[in-house]
Amino acid sequence: MTTTAPSALIVEDDASLRLLARVNLELDGFVVSEASSLQEAEAELARETPDVVLLDVHLGGGDSYELLANLRARGIPVVIVTGSAEVGELLAAADAVIAKPFSPEDLVGTARRLARVKS
């Protein structure tokens, strides 16, 4: 029986946080793509549909909440990764919210759960 590796798109403008998330997700078997802007995220989403998106909603250059709404409309699970204190509000708009700084275990576990990947 062959299984397909889960895929994740990381949308984050902080390169060090993208790297941290990428490395930990890849170590857990995810195929990872990255976007440092909303425009890059839209281009990635036009190429392929990930199993889960990790989204920083405080990106410059556009409306992150519009992207969030589009992802939700497409049925793509979304984890908001944020340094914002408005976690309660954000949780109502996404499948999960992880506060920065985050533990790699929480990030990977949440992504795995939302991508509905069996361990």
Secondary structure, 3 states (H helix, E strand, C coil): CCCCCCEEEEECCCHHHHHHHHHHHHHCCCEEEEECCHHHHHHHHHHCCCCEEEECCCCCCCCHHHHHHHHHHCCCCEEEEECCCCHHHHHHHCCEEEECCCCHHHHHHHHHHHCCCCC
